Amino acid sequence: MRRSAPWVLVIVLLVALATVWFGYRQRGAQIALMLQTQRQLDKKEQGSQRRVRQLQDELDRAKGALAANTAKASSQRPAATGQSTPLVIQMEDMRKNPKYAPLWQQDQLRNIQRMYGAAIAALKLPPDQEAKLRSLLMDQAESAADARQAAAAAGLSRGEGARASVQASEEVGGEIKALIGDDGYAALQTGSRLANETSNINYGVGADLAANGVPLTPDQTGQLAKLYADVRPGPFNPNGDPAALSSRDQQVLDHAANFLSAPQVAAMKQSLLTGQLRQQFFNEQRAAQGTGSGPGVSGSSMTIIQRGP
């Protein structure tokens, strides 16, 4: 037993050395694996950084192109003046356009019915004469439009154009008188004025009274329309007093008090004052633009205010 002790020690030492050697070898393999992994991560990071720089360059180029396009568009767009630019549409151009001429004619037939329908029915004409009358009324509208357009092309003023239009209408009016007589023609004109005033009342005073809870009855509307048709227009607010009605409106209001209630009279006066102020605004705008006075829509053009520059 004593002779075997050195061999045991030798074996133990060899086992210990082998264990240490294998441990160091395993550790080395782990370190090598870690270094390889780190190198791979470094390569990926470098690739990612290159991709980020590439994307940033592309973004910078896109921003530059956008700025250039914006500057080009701004240079081509008219400078803003702070005010909306009115777009004037010549309604009579519709009549000269083959594509839209039937639409213009339909509009004129509608206007003829609206303005003269009741008066034509009251005349009780034979069908052929009624058709001829409507045809002449269409010719009258055409002649008036031609006169307005010719006056505008000649550079005449708005007033001169209006007078030319009236003269052209009167020429066709002679043919209408020959068809239905002087009395029939007078009834036609009276019916037209009544229809026009009725439309104005329904749009203005009538709507305001209804909104204030004191609506007009059909009979009251008819009586008001007759008053306005009979009373000649007077000067517009001659004294410049915002609380004073025009002579025509005041005269109509005084007579209307005979068939309107007190609340209706008060509401009507306020409505007329508001309408007068609105008309004053239109007149000031037209004077500033050098286009004369009157409402925003004439027989020859319509002004549309665009929103924005």
ChimeraX commands (.cxc) that place a marker at each C-alpha (Angstrom):
marker #1 position 0.00,0.00,0.00 radius 0.5
marker #1 position 2.86,2.37,0.74 radius 0.5
marker #1 position 4.36,1.71,-2.76 radius 0.5
marker #1 position 1.17,2.76,-4.60 radius 0.5
marker #1 position 0.89,6.24,-3.01 radius 0.5
marker #1 position 3.21,8.07,-5.50 radius 0.5
marker #1 position 1.27,6.71,-8.47 radius 0.5
marker #1 position -1.94,7.95,-7.00 radius 0.5
marker #1 position -0.47,11.39,-6.57 radius 0.5
marker #1 position 0.78,11.38,-10.15 radius 0.5
marker #1 position -2.66,10.39,-11.44 radius 0.5
marker #1 position -4.34,13.10,-9.39 radius 0.5
marker #1 position -1.92,15.72,-10.71 radius 0.5
marker #1 position -2.47,14.59,-14.30 radius 0.5
marker #1 position -6.23,14.79,-13.88 radius 0.5
marker #1 position -5.92,18.27,-12.38 radius 0.5
marker #1 position -3.65,19.46,-15.22 radius 0.5
marker #1 position -6.05,18.02,-17.81 radius 0.5
marker #1 position -8.96,19.77,-16.15 radius 0.5
marker #1 position -7.10,23.10,-16.15 radius 0.5
marker #1 position -6.03,22.65,-19.77 radius 0.5
marker #1 position -9.58,21.86,-20.94 radius 0.5
marker #1 position -10.90,24.81,-18.93 radius 0.5
marker #1 position -8.47,27.23,-20.57 radius 0.5
marker #1 position -9.29,25.81,-23.98 radius 0.5
marker #1 position -13.04,26.20,-23.43 radius 0.5
marker #1 position -12.52,29.74,-22.19 radius 0.5
marker #1 position -10.51,30.56,-25.28 radius 0.5
marker #1 position -13.26,29.25,-27.51 radius 0.5
marker #1 position -15.79,31.40,-25.69 radius 0.5
marker #1 position -13.60,34.48,-26.07 radius 0.5
marker #1 position -13.12,33.76,-29.79 radius 0.5
marker #1 position -16.90,33.40,-30.23 radius 0.5
marker #1 position -17.49,36.66,-28.39 radius 0.5
marker #1 position -14.95,38.48,-30.57 radius 0.5
marker #1 position -16.54,37.10,-33.74 radius 0.5
marker #1 position -20.00,38.14,-32.57 radius 0.5
marker #1 position -18.74,41.64,-31.74 radius 0.5
marker #1 position -17.18,42.00,-35.20 radius 0.5
marker #1 position -20.46,40.98,-36.80 radius 0.5
marker #1 position -22.37,43.50,-34.67 radius 0.5
marker #1 position -19.88,46.21,-35.59 radius 0.5
marker #1 position -20.39,45.47,-39.30 radius 0.5
marker #1 position -24.18,45.64,-38.92 radius 0.5
marker #1 position -23.94,48.94,-37.05 radius 0.5
marker #1 position -21.70,50.41,-39.71 radius 0.5
marker #1 position -24.17,49.29,-42.38 radius 0.5
marker #1 position -27.07,50.82,-40.47 radius 0.5
marker #1 position -25.21,54.10,-40.10 radius 0.5
marker #1 position -24.50,54.19,-43.83 radius 0.5
marker #1 position -28.22,53.55,-44.53 radius 0.5
marker #1 position -29.24,56.33,-42.15 radius 0.5
marker #1 position -26.88,58.76,-43.90 radius 0.5
marker #1 position -28.25,57.66,-47.27 radius 0.5
marker #1 position -31.85,58.20,-46.16 radius 0.5
marker #1 position -30.94,61.60,-44.70 radius 0.5
marker #1 position -29.38,62.64,-48.01 radius 0.5
marker #1 position -32.52,61.55,-49.87 radius 0.5
marker #1 position -34.69,63.49,-47.45 radius 0.5
marker #1 position -32.57,66.62,-47.89 radius 0.5
marker #1 position -32.86,66.34,-51.67 radius 0.5
marker #1 position -36.65,65.94,-51.42 radius 0.5
marker #1 position -36.90,69.02,-49.20 radius 0.5
marker #1 position -34.85,71.02,-51.68 radius 0.5
marker #1 position -37.05,69.96,-54.59 radius 0.5
marker #1 position -40.20,70.85,-52.64 radius 0.5
marker #1 position -38.84,74.28,-51.75 radius 0.5
marker #1 position -37.94,74.92,-55.40 radius 0.5
marker #1 position -41.40,73.90,-56.63 radius 0.5
marker #1 position -43.09,76.04,-53.99 radius 0.5
marker #1 position -41.01,79.06,-54.96 radius 0.5
marker #1 position -41.82,78.49,-58.64 radius 0.5
marker #1 position -45.56,78.22,-57.95 radius 0.5
marker #1 position -45.48,81.36,-55.81 radius 0.5
marker #1 position -43.73,83.31,-58.56 radius 0.5
marker #1 position -46.38,82.26,-61.08 radius 0.5
marker #1 position -49.35,83.07,-58.82 radius 0.5
marker #1 position -50.67,86.69,-58.87 radius 0.5
marker #1 position -49.75,88.65,-55.81 radius 0.5
marker #1 position -52.47,88.69,-53.15 radius 0.5
marker #1 position -54.05,92.09,-52.55 radius 0.5
marker #1 position -55.84,91.19,-49.34 radius 0.5
marker #1 position -59.20,91.34,-51.12 radius 0.5
marker #1 position -61.26,88.77,-53.02 radius 0.5
marker #1 position -61.11,89.18,-56.78 radius 0.5
marker #1 position -64.59,89.44,-58.29 radius 0.5
marker #1 position -65.29,87.07,-61.14 radius 0.5
marker #1 position -67.64,88.72,-63.65 radius 0.5
marker #1 position -69.65,86.26,-65.71 radius 0.5
marker #1 position -71.34,87.71,-68.78 radius 0.5
marker #1 position -74.67,85.90,-68.77 radius 0.5
marker #1 position -75.35,86.93,-72.36 radius 0.5
marker #1 position -72.29,84.97,-73.48 radius 0.5
marker #1 position -74.43,81.92,-72.73 radius 0.5
marker #1 position -76.77,83.00,-75.51 radius 0.5
marker #1 position -73.92,83.16,-78.04 radius 0.5
marker #1 position -72.55,79.74,-77.11 radius 0.5
marker #1 position -74.21,76.97,-79.18 radius 0.5
marker #1 position -73.74,74.55,-76.30 radius 0.5
marker #1 position -75.58,76.73,-73.79 radius 0.5
marker #1 position -77.94,78.75,-76.01 radius 0.5
marker #1 position -80.89,76.38,-75.32 radius 0.5
marker #1 position -80.31,76.93,-71.60 radius 0.5
marker #1 position -80.43,80.70,-72.07 radius 0.5
marker #1 position -83.67,80.38,-74.04 radius 0.5
marker #1 position -85.15,78.21,-71.31 radius 0.5
marker #1 position -84.22,80.85,-68.76 radius 0.5
marker #1 position -85.95,83.52,-70.85 radius 0.5
marker #1 position -89.09,81.41,-71.20 radius 0.5
marker #1 position -89.07,80.97,-67.43 radius 0.5
marker #1 position -88.69,84.72,-66.93 radius 0.5
marker #1 position -91.52,85.40,-69.37 radius 0.5
marker #1 position -93.81,83.06,-67.47 radius 0.5
marker #1 position -92.77,84.55,-64.13 radius 0.5
marker #1 position -93.17,88.16,-65.24 radius 0.5
marker #1 position -96.07,87.92,-67.70 radius 0.5
marker #1 position -97.77,84.58,-67.04 radius 0.5
marker #1 position -100.68,85.95,-65.00 radius 0.5
marker #1 position -101.23,88.89,-67.37 radius 0.5
marker #1 position -101.15,86.63,-70.46 radius 0.5
marker #1 position -103.69,84.32,-68.86 radius 0.5
marker #1 position -105.93,87.31,-68.07 radius 0.5
marker #1 position -105.89,88.38,-71.73 radius 0.5
marker #1 position -107.55,85.05,-72.69 radius 0.5
marker #1 position -105.96,85.00,-76.14 radius 0.5
marker #1 position -106.52,82.23,-78.69 radius 0.5
marker #1 position -103.70,79.65,-78.56 radius 0.5
marker #1 position -102.06,80.88,-81.78 radius 0.5
marker #1 position -102.03,84.50,-80.59 radius 0.5
marker #1 position -100.69,83.49,-77.16 radius 0.5
marker #1 position -97.87,81.55,-78.83 radius 0.5
marker #1 position -97.11,84.56,-81.04 radius 0.5
marker #1 position -97.11,86.86,-77.99 radius 0.5
marker #1 position -94.65,84.63,-76.12 radius 0.5
marker #1 position -92.45,84.51,-79.23 radius 0.5
marker #1 position -92.45,88.32,-79.45 radius 0.5
marker #1 position -91.59,88.60,-75.77 radius 0.5
marker #1 position -88.64,86.28,-76.42 radius 0.5
marker #1 position -87.62,88.50,-79.36 radius 0.5
marker #1 position -87.86,91.49,-77.07 radius 0.5
marker #1 position -85.47,89.88,-74.60 radius 0.5
marker #1 position -83.10,89.00,-77.46 radius 0.5
marker #1 position -83.18,92.55,-78.83 radius 0.5
marker #1 position -82.51,94.04,-75.42 radius 0.5
marker #1 position -79.58,91.64,-74.90 radius 0.5
marker #1 position -78.14,92.49,-78.33 radius 0.5
marker #1 position -78.36,96.20,-77.55 radius 0.5
marker #1 position -76.62,95.82,-74.20 radius 0.5
marker #1 position -73.86,93.73,-75.73 radius 0.5
marker #1 position -73.34,96.15,-78.61 radius 0.5
marker #1 position -73.18,99.08,-76.20 radius 0.5
marker #1 position -70.59,97.30,-74.07 radius 0.5
marker #1 position -68.50,96.43,-77.15 radius 0.5
marker #1 position -68.62,100.09,-78.21 radius 0.5
marker #1 position -67.36,101.18,-74.80 radius 0.5
marker #1 position -70.56,103.00,-73.84 radius 0.5
marker #1 position -71.42,103.67,-70.22 radius 0.5
marker #1 position -73.79,101.52,-68.19 radius 0.5
marker #1 position -76.50,104.18,-68.47 radius 0.5
marker #1 position -76.10,104.44,-72.22 radius 0.5
marker #1 position -76.30,100.68,-72.51 radius 0.5
marker #1 position -79.51,100.69,-70.47 radius 0.5
marker #1 position -81.06,103.33,-72.73 radius 0.5
marker #1 position -80.08,101.33,-75.82 radius 0.5
marker #1 position -81.69,98.26,-74.30 radius 0.5
marker #1 position -84.93,100.14,-73.57 radius 0.5
marker #1 position -85.04,101.49,-77.12 radius 0.5
marker #1 position -84.58,98.02,-78.59 radius 0.5
marker #1 position -87.34,96.69,-76.33 radius 0.5
marker #1 position -89.73,99.43,-77.41 radius 0.5
marker #1 position -89.20,98.58,-81.06 radius 0.5
marker #1 position -90.43,95.03,-80.48 radius 0.5
marker #1 position -93.08,96.49,-78.16 radius 0.5
marker #1 position -94.68,98.07,-81.24 radius 0.5
marker #1 position -95.23,94.61,-82.70 radius 0.5
marker #1 position -96.73,93.41,-79.43 radius 0.5
marker #1 position -99.14,96.35,-79.39 radius 0.5
marker #1 position -100.17,95.50,-82.93 radius 0.5
marker #1 position -100.98,91.97,-81.77 radius 0.5
marker #1 position -102.89,92.65,-78.51 radius 0.5
marker #1 position -103.74,96.36,-78.73 radius 0.5
marker #1 position -102.75,99.28,-76.52 radius 0.5
marker #1 position -104.94,98.18,-73.63 radius 0.5
marker #1 position -103.60,94.66,-73.75 radius 0.5
marker #1 position -100.03,95.99,-73.87 radius 0.5
marker #1 position -100.68,98.25,-70.89 radius 0.5
marker #1 position -102.15,95.31,-68.95 radius 0.5
marker #1 position -99.09,93.26,-69.85 radius 0.5
marker #1 position -96.74,95.94,-68.50 radius 0.5
marker #1 position -98.79,96.35,-65.33 radius 0.5
marker #1 position -98.78,92.62,-64.78 radius 0.5
marker #1 position -95.01,92.57,-65.26 radius 0.5
marker #1 position -94.50,95.31,-62.66 radius 0.5
marker #1 position -96.80,93.52,-60.20 radius 0.5
marker #1 position -94.95,90.24,-60.69 radius 0.5
marker #1 position -91.61,91.95,-60.20 radius 0.5
marker #1 position -92.73,93.78,-57.05 radius 0.5
marker #1 position -94.30,90.61,-55.67 radius 0.5
marker #1 position -91.01,88.78,-56.15 radius 0.5
marker #1 position -89.12,91.60,-54.41 radius 0.5
marker #1 position -91.57,91.59,-51.50 radius 0.5
marker #1 position -91.39,87.83,-51.03 radius 0.5
marker #1 position -87.59,87.94,-51.09 radius 0.5
marker #1 position -87.21,90.98,-48.83 radius 0.5
marker #1 position -89.95,92.48,-46.68 radius 0.5
marker #1 position -92.12,89.37,-46.73 radius 0.5
marker #1 position -89.28,87.13,-45.55 radius 0.5
marker #1 position -88.34,89.60,-42.79 radius 0.5
marker #1 position -91.90,89.88,-41.51 radius 0.5
marker #1 position -92.28,86.10,-41.48 radius 0.5
marker #1 position -89.01,85.80,-39.53 radius 0.5
marker #1 position -90.39,88.27,-36.98 radius 0.5
marker #1 position -93.55,86.25,-36.51 radius 0.5
marker #1 position -95.86,88.68,-38.36 radius 0.5
marker #1 position -96.08,87.20,-41.89 radius 0.5
marker #1 position -97.96,88.85,-44.72 radius 0.5
marker #1 position -101.12,87.24,-46.02 radius 0.5
marker #1 position -101.38,86.69,-49.80 radius 0.5
marker #1 position -103.86,89.58,-49.96 radius 0.5
marker #1 position -101.48,91.89,-48.08 radius 0.5
marker #1 position -98.64,90.89,-50.42 radius 0.5
marker #1 position -100.80,91.71,-53.43 radius 0.5
marker #1 position -101.78,95.11,-52.00 radius 0.5
marker #1 position -98.14,95.94,-51.23 radius 0.5
marker #1 position -97.09,94.92,-54.75 radius 0.5
marker #1 position -99.75,97.20,-56.23 radius 0.5
marker #1 position -98.56,100.10,-54.08 radius 0.5
marker #1 position -94.98,99.66,-55.22 radius 0.5
marker #1 position -96.07,99.27,-58.85 radius 0.5
marker #1 position -98.07,102.51,-58.67 radius 0.5
marker #1 position -95.60,104.67,-56.71 radius 0.5
marker #1 position -92.70,105.96,-58.79 radius 0.5
marker #1 position -89.23,105.46,-57.32 radius 0.5
marker #1 position -87.86,108.50,-55.54 radius 0.5
marker #1 position -84.32,109.59,-54.70 radius 0.5
marker #1 position -82.35,107.14,-52.59 radius 0.5
marker #1 position -82.04,108.36,-49.00 radius 0.5
marker #1 position -81.62,112.02,-50.07 radius 0.5
marker #1 position -80.64,113.31,-46.63 radius 0.5
marker #1 position -78.16,110.55,-45.84 radius 0.5
marker #1 position -80.03,109.79,-42.63 radius 0.5
marker #1 position -79.77,106.07,-41.82 radius 0.5
marker #1 position -83.06,106.30,-39.90 radius 0.5
marker #1 position -84.95,107.91,-42.81 radius 0.5
marker #1 position -86.62,105.92,-45.56 radius 0.5
marker #1 position -86.60,106.94,-49.21 radius 0.5
marker #1 position -89.62,108.94,-50.27 radius 0.5
marker #1 position -91.02,105.95,-52.16 radius 0.5
marker #1 position -90.64,103.52,-49.25 radius 0.5
marker #1 position -92.10,106.04,-46.82 radius 0.5
marker #1 position -95.08,106.68,-49.08 radius 0.5
marker #1 position -95.72,102.95,-49.48 radius 0.5
marker #1 position -95.34,102.38,-45.74 radius 0.5
marker #1 position -97.82,105.16,-44.96 radius 0.5
marker #1 position -100.44,103.61,-47.25 radius 0.5
marker #1 position -99.64,100.08,-46.04 radius 0.5
marker #1 position -100.54,101.12,-42.49 radius 0.5
marker #1 position -104.16,100.98,-43.66 radius 0.5
marker #1 position -104.07,97.18,-44.10 radius 0.5
marker #1 position -101.07,96.06,-42.00 radius 0.5
marker #1 position -101.04,95.61,-38.23 radius 0.5
marker #1 position -98.87,97.86,-36.06 radius 0.5
marker #1 position -96.27,95.09,-35.49 radius 0.5
marker #1 position -96.18,94.46,-39.24 radius 0.5
marker #1 position -95.62,98.16,-39.94 radius 0.5
marker #1 position -92.77,98.32,-37.42 radius 0.5
marker #1 position -91.14,95.19,-38.84 radius 0.5
marker #1 position -91.56,96.45,-42.38 radius 0.5
marker #1 position -89.89,99.77,-41.58 radius 0.5
marker #1 position -86.91,97.99,-40.05 radius 0.5
marker #1 position -86.70,95.70,-43.07 radius 0.5
marker #1 position -86.75,98.65,-45.46 radius 0.5
marker #1 position -84.02,100.47,-43.50 radius 0.5
marker #1 position -81.86,97.36,-43.60 radius 0.5
marker #1 position -82.41,96.99,-47.33 radius 0.5
marker #1 position -81.57,100.66,-47.81 radius 0.5
marker #1 position -78.29,100.21,-45.95 radius 0.5
marker #1 position -77.48,97.16,-48.09 radius 0.5
marker #1 position -78.17,99.16,-51.25 radius 0.5
marker #1 position -75.90,101.92,-49.97 radius 0.5
marker #1 position -73.10,99.37,-49.56 radius 0.5
marker #1 position -73.60,98.14,-53.15 radius 0.5
marker #1 position -73.55,101.69,-54.48 radius 0.5
marker #1 position -70.36,102.55,-52.59 radius 0.5
marker #1 position -68.64,99.41,-53.86 radius 0.5
marker #1 position -69.65,100.09,-57.44 radius 0.5
marker #1 position -68.59,103.73,-57.18 radius 0.5
marker #1 position -65.20,102.65,-55.84 radius 0.5
marker #1 position -64.82,100.22,-58.76 radius 0.5
marker #1 position -66.10,102.72,-61.30 radius 0.5
marker #1 position -68.97,100.53,-62.46 radius 0.5
marker #1 position -71.90,102.78,-61.64 radius 0.5
marker #1 position -74.74,102.19,-59.20 radius 0.5
marker #1 position -77.30,99.44,-58.94 radius 0.5
marker #1 position -77.61,95.92,-57.61 radius 0.5
marker #1 position -75.06,93.21,-58.07 radius 0.5
marker #1 position -76.86,91.53,-60.98 radius 0.5
marker #1 position -77.74,93.24,-64.22 radius 0.5
marker #1 position -79.27,91.98,-67.40 radius 0.5
marker #1 position -75.82,91.46,-68.94 radius 0.5
marker #1 position -73.59,90.18,-66.17 radius 0.5
marker #1 position -73.46,88.56,-62.78 radius 0.5
marker #1 position -70.74,89.30,-60.23 radius 0.5
marker #1 position -69.55,86.37,-58.13 radius 0.5
marker #1 position -67.24,87.08,-55.22 radius 0.5
marker #1 position -64.59,84.40,-54.89 radius 0.5
marker #1 position -63.55,83.28,-51.42 radius 0.5
marker #1 position -59.84,83.83,-51.07 radius 0.5
marker #1 position -57.28,85.46,-53.42 radius 0.5
marker link #1:1,2 radius 0.2
marker link #1:2,3 radius 0.2
marker link #1:3,4 radius 0.2
marker link #1:4,5 radius 0.2
marker link #1:5,6 radius 0.2
marker link #1:6,7 radius 0.2
marker link #1:7,8 radius 0.2
marker link #1:8,9 radius 0.2
marker link #1:9,10 radius 0.2
marker link #1:10,11 radius 0.2
marker link #1:11,12 radius 0.2
marker link #1:12,13 radius 0.2
marker link #1:13,14 radius 0.2
marker link #1:14,15 radius 0.2
marker link #1:15,16 radius 0.2
marker link #1:16,17 radius 0.2
marker link #1:17,18 radius 0.2
marker link #1:18,19 radius 0.2
marker link #1:19,20 radius 0.2
marker link #1:20,21 radius 0.2
marker link #1:21,22 radius 0.2
marker link #1:22,23 radius 0.2
marker link #1:23,24 radius 0.2
marker link #1:24,25 radius 0.2
marker link #1:25,26 radius 0.2
marker link #1:26,27 radius 0.2
marker link #1:27,28 radius 0.2
marker link #1:28,29 radius 0.2
marker link #1:29,30 radius 0.2
marker link #1:30,31 radius 0.2
marker link #1:31,32 radius 0.2
marker link #1:32,33 radius 0.2
marker link #1:33,34 radius 0.2
marker link #1:34,35 radius 0.2
marker link #1:35,36 radius 0.2
marker link #1:36,37 radius 0.2
marker link #1:37,38 radius 0.2
marker link #1:38,39 radius 0.2
marker link #1:39,40 radius 0.2
marker link #1:40,41 radius 0.2
marker link #1:41,42 radius 0.2
marker link #1:42,43 radius 0.2
marker link #1:43,44 radius 0.2
marker link #1:44,45 radius 0.2
marker link #1:45,46 radius 0.2
marker link #1:46,47 radius 0.2
marker link #1:47,48 radius 0.2
marker link #1:48,49 radius 0.2
marker link #1:49,50 radius 0.2
marker link #1:50,51 radius 0.2
marker link #1:51,52 radius 0.2
marker link #1:52,53 radius 0.2
marker link #1:53,54 radius 0.2
marker link #1:54,55 radius 0.2
marker link #1:55,56 radius 0.2
marker link #1:56,57 radius 0.2
marker link #1:57,58 radius 0.2
marker link #1:58,59 radius 0.2
marker link #1:59,60 radius 0.2
marker link #1:60,61 radius 0.2
marker link #1:61,62 radius 0.2
marker link #1:62,63 radius 0.2
marker link #1:63,64 radius 0.2
marker link #1:64,65 radius 0.2
marker link #1:65,66 radius 0.2
marker link #1:66,67 radius 0.2
marker link #1:67,68 radius 0.2
marker link #1:68,69 radius 0.2
marker link #1:69,70 radius 0.2
marker link #1:70,71 radius 0.2
marker link #1:71,72 radius 0.2
marker link #1:72,73 radius 0.2
marker link #1:73,74 radius 0.2
marker link #1:74,75 radius 0.2
marker link #1:75,76 radius 0.2
marker link #1:76,77 radius 0.2
marker link #1:77,78 radius 0.2
marker link #1:78,79 radius 0.2
marker link #1:79,80 radius 0.2
marker link #1:80,81 radius 0.2
marker link #1:81,82 radius 0.2
marker link #1:82,83 radius 0.2
marker link #1:83,84 radius 0.2
marker link #1:84,85 radius 0.2
marker link #1:85,86 radius 0.2
marker link #1:86,87 radius 0.2
marker link #1:87,88 radius 0.2
marker link #1:88,89 radius 0.2
marker link #1:89,90 radius 0.2
marker link #1:90,91 radius 0.2
marker link #1:91,92 radius 0.2
marker link #1:92,93 radius 0.2
marker link #1:93,94 radius 0.2
marker link #1:94,95 radius 0.2
marker link #1:95,96 radius 0.2
marker link #1:96,97 radius 0.2
marker link #1:97,98 radius 0.2
marker link #1:98,99 radius 0.2
marker link #1:99,100 radius 0.2
marker link #1:100,101 radius 0.2
marker link #1:101,102 radius 0.2
marker link #1:102,103 radius 0.2
marker link #1:103,104 radius 0.2
marker link #1:104,105 radius 0.2
marker link #1:105,106 radius 0.2
marker link #1:106,107 radius 0.2
marker link #1:107,108 radius 0.2
marker link #1:108,109 radius 0.2
marker link #1:109,110 radius 0.2
marker link #1:110,111 radius 0.2
marker link #1:111,112 radius 0.2
marker link #1:112,113 radius 0.2
marker link #1:113,114 radius 0.2
marker link #1:114,115 radius 0.2
marker link #1:115,116 radius 0.2
marker link #1:116,117 radius 0.2
marker link #1:117,118 radius 0.2
marker link #1:118,119 radius 0.2
marker link #1:119,120 radius 0.2
marker link #1:120,121 radius 0.2
marker link #1:121,122 radius 0.2
marker link #1:122,123 radius 0.2
marker link #1:123,124 radius 0.2
marker link #1:124,125 radius 0.2
marker link #1:125,126 radius 0.2
marker link #1:126,127 radius 0.2
marker link #1:127,128 radius 0.2
marker link #1:128,129 radius 0.2
marker link #1:129,130 radius 0.2
marker link #1:130,131 radius 0.2
marker link #1:131,132 radius 0.2
marker link #1:132,133 radius 0.2
marker link #1:133,134 radius 0.2
marker link #1:134,135 radius 0.2
marker link #1:135,136 radius 0.2
marker link #1:136,137 radius 0.2
marker link #1:137,138 radius 0.2
marker link #1:138,139 radius 0.2
marker link #1:139,140 radius 0.2
marker link #1:140,141 radius 0.2
marker link #1:141,142 radius 0.2
marker link #1:142,143 radius 0.2
marker link #1:143,144 radius 0.2
marker link #1:144,145 radius 0.2
marker link #1:145,146 radius 0.2
marker link #1:146,147 radius 0.2
marker link #1:147,148 radius 0.2
marker link #1:148,149 radius 0.2
marker link #1:149,150 radius 0.2
marker link #1:150,151 radius 0.2
marker link #1:151,152 radius 0.2
marker link #1:152,153 radius 0.2
marker link #1:153,154 radius 0.2
marker link #1:154,155 radius 0.2
marker link #1:155,156 radius 0.2
marker link #1:156,157 radius 0.2
marker link #1:157,158 radius 0.2
marker link #1:158,159 radius 0.2
marker link #1:159,160 radius 0.2
marker link #1:160,161 radius 0.2
marker link #1:161,162 radius 0.2
marker link #1:162,163 radius 0.2
marker link #1:163,164 radius 0.2
marker link #1:164,165 radius 0.2
marker link #1:165,166 radius 0.2
marker link #1:166,167 radius 0.2
marker link #1:167,168 radius 0.2
marker link #1:168,169 radius 0.2
marker link #1:169,170 radius 0.2
marker link #1:170,171 radius 0.2
marker link #1:171,172 radius 0.2
marker link #1:172,173 radius 0.2
marker link #1:173,174 radius 0.2
marker link #1:174,175 radius 0.2
marker link #1:175,176 radius 0.2
marker link #1:176,177 radius 0.2
marker link #1:177,178 radius 0.2
marker link #1:178,179 radius 0.2
marker link #1:179,180 radius 0.2
marker link #1:180,181 radius 0.2
marker link #1:181,182 radius 0.2
marker link #1:182,183 radius 0.2
marker link #1:183,184 radius 0.2
marker link #1:184,185 radius 0.2
marker link #1:185,186 radius 0.2
marker link #1:186,187 radius 0.2
marker link #1:187,188 radius 0.2
marker link #1:188,189 radius 0.2
marker link #1:189,190 radius 0.2
marker link #1:190,191 radius 0.2
marker link #1:191,192 radius 0.2
marker link #1:192,193 radius 0.2
marker link #1:193,194 radius 0.2
marker link #1:194,195 radius 0.2
marker link #1:195,196 radius 0.2
marker link #1:196,197 radius 0.2
marker link #1:197,198 radius 0.2
marker link #1:198,199 radius 0.2
marker link #1:199,200 radius 0.2
marker link #1:200,201 radius 0.2
marker link #1:201,202 radius 0.2
marker link #1:202,203 radius 0.2
marker link #1:203,204 radius 0.2
marker link #1:204,205 radius 0.2
marker link #1:205,206 radius 0.2
marker link #1:206,207 radius 0.2
marker link #1:207,208 radius 0.2
marker link #1:208,209 radius 0.2
marker link #1:209,210 radius 0.2
marker link #1:210,211 radius 0.2
marker link #1:211,212 radius 0.2
marker link #1:212,213 radius 0.2
marker link #1:213,214 radius 0.2
marker link #1:214,215 radius 0.2
marker link #1:215,216 radius 0.2
marker link #1:216,217 radius 0.2
marker link #1:217,218 radius 0.2
marker link #1:218,219 radius 0.2
marker link #1:219,220 radius 0.2
marker link #1:220,221 radius 0.2
marker link #1:221,222 radius 0.2
marker link #1:222,223 radius 0.2
marker link #1:223,224 radius 0.2
marker link #1:224,225 radius 0.2
marker link #1:225,226 radius 0.2
marker link #1:226,227 radius 0.2
marker link #1:227,228 radius 0.2
marker link #1:228,229 radius 0.2
marker link #1:229,230 radius 0.2
marker link #1:230,231 radius 0.2
marker link #1:231,232 radius 0.2
marker link #1:232,233 radius 0.2
marker link #1:233,234 radius 0.2
marker link #1:234,235 radius 0.2
marker link #1:235,236 radius 0.2
marker link #1:236,237 radius 0.2
marker link #1:237,238 radius 0.2
marker link #1:238,239 radius 0.2
marker link #1:239,240 radius 0.2
marker link #1:240,241 radius 0.2
marker link #1:241,242 radius 0.2
marker link #1:242,243 radius 0.2
marker link #1:243,244 radius 0.2
marker link #1:244,245 radius 0.2
marker link #1:245,246 radius 0.2
marker link #1:246,247 radius 0.2
marker link #1:247,248 radius 0.2
marker link #1:248,249 radius 0.2
marker link #1:249,250 radius 0.2
marker link #1:250,251 radius 0.2
marker link #1:251,252 radius 0.2
marker link #1:252,253 radius 0.2
marker link #1:253,254 radius 0.2
marker link #1:254,255 radius 0.2
marker link #1:255,256 radius 0.2
marker link #1:256,257 radius 0.2
marker link #1:257,258 radius 0.2
marker link #1:258,259 radius 0.2
marker link #1:259,260 radius 0.2
marker link #1:260,261 radius 0.2
marker link #1:261,262 radius 0.2
marker link #1:262,263 radius 0.2
marker link #1:263,264 radius 0.2
marker link #1:264,265 radius 0.2
marker link #1:265,266 radius 0.2
marker link #1:266,267 radius 0.2
marker link #1:267,268 radius 0.2
marker link #1:268,269 radius 0.2
marker link #1:269,270 radius 0.2
marker link #1:270,271 radius 0.2
marker link #1:271,272 radius 0.2
marker link #1:272,273 radius 0.2
marker link #1:273,274 radius 0.2
marker link #1:274,275 radius 0.2
marker link #1:275,276 radius 0.2
marker link #1:276,277 radius 0.2
marker link #1:277,278 radius 0.2
marker link #1:278,279 radius 0.2
marker link #1:279,280 radius 0.2
marker link #1:280,281 radius 0.2
marker link #1:281,282 radius 0.2
marker link #1:282,283 radius 0.2
marker link #1:283,284 radius 0.2
marker link #1:284,285 radius 0.2
marker link #1:285,286 radius 0.2
marker link #1:286,287 radius 0.2
marker link #1:287,288 radius 0.2
marker link #1:288,289 radius 0.2
marker link #1:289,290 radius 0.2
marker link #1:290,291 radius 0.2
marker link #1:291,292 radius 0.2
marker link #1:292,293 radius 0.2
marker link #1:293,294 radius 0.2
marker link #1:294,295 radius 0.2
marker link #1:295,296 radius 0.2
marker link #1:296,297 radius 0.2
marker link #1:297,298 radius 0.2
marker link #1:298,299 radius 0.2
marker link #1:299,300 radius 0.2
marker link #1:300,301 radius 0.2
marker link #1:301,302 radius 0.2
marker link #1:302,303 radius 0.2
marker link #1:303,304 radius 0.2
marker link #1:304,305 radius 0.2
marker link #1:305,306 radius 0.2
marker link #1:306,307 radius 0.2
marker link #1:307,308 radius 0.2
marker link #1:308,309 radius 0.2
view
